[in-house]
Amino acid sequence: MLFLEILEVIVASLLIVLILLQMQGSGLSGAFGGVGEFYRSKRSMEKFLIAATVITTIAFAIISLLLLIP
């Protein structure tokens, strides 16, 4: 169970970062180029962030449910 607890903290931290990166005009997005200039287009970066956020959220929910099992 200790492994799952550590994994949940890592996934939660990643989820926080992903959500902050999605905030337009604030958060951490300014630290990484703001408008996504280092990617081909802003739209591809937004699609990636949304997909990564959904996958991370699902992983967080599954791990949380697994931790409820005694």
C-alpha positions in Angstrom: 0.0 0.0 0.0 2.9 2.3 0.5 3.7 2.1 -3.2 0.1 3.2 -4.0 0.3 6.1 -1.5 3.6 7.4 -3.1 2.2 6.9 -6.6 -0.9 8.9 -5.6 1.2 11.8 -4.4 3.1 11.8 -7.6 0.0 11.6 -9.8 -1.7 14.4 -7.7 1.4 16.6 -8.2 1.4 16.0 -11.9 -2.3 16.7 -12.1 -1.8 20.1 -10.3 1.0 21.0 -12.8 -1.2 20.1 -15.8 -4.1 22.1 -14.5 -1.9 25.1 -13.9 -0.4 24.8 -17.4 -3.9 25.0 -18.9 -4.7 28.4 -17.2 -4.4 31.0 -19.9 -2.5 34.2 -19.0 -1.6 32.9 -15.5 -0.1 30.0 -13.6 2.9 28.2 -15.0 2.1 28.8 -18.6 4.1 32.0 -18.7 7.2 30.1 -17.5 7.0 27.7 -20.5 6.6 30.2 -23.3 3.1 31.5 -22.5 1.5 31.1 -25.9 3.2 27.8 -26.7 5.7 29.2 -29.2 8.0 26.3 -28.9 5.4 23.9 -30.3 4.0 23.9 -33.8 0.7 25.5 -32.8 -1.1 26.5 -29.6 -3.9 24.2 -30.5 -1.7 21.0 -30.5 -0.3 22.0 -27.1 -3.9 22.5 -25.7 -5.0 19.1 -27.1 -2.0 17.4 -25.4 -2.6 19.1 -22.1 -6.3 18.2 -22.1 -5.6 14.6 -23.0 -2.8 14.4 -20.3 -5.1 15.9 -17.7 -7.9 13.4 -18.5 -5.6 10.4 -18.3 -4.0 11.7 -15.1 -7.4 12.3 -13.5 -8.6 8.8 -14.3 -5.3 7.4 -12.9 -5.8 9.5 -9.7 -9.4 8.2 -9.3 -8.4 4.6 -9.8 -5.5 4.8 -7.3 -7.8 6.5 -4.8 -10.3 3.7 -5.1 -7.6 1.1 -4.8 -6.5 2.8 -1.5 -9.9 2.3 -0.1 -9.6 -1.5 -0.3 -8.3 -2.8 3.0 
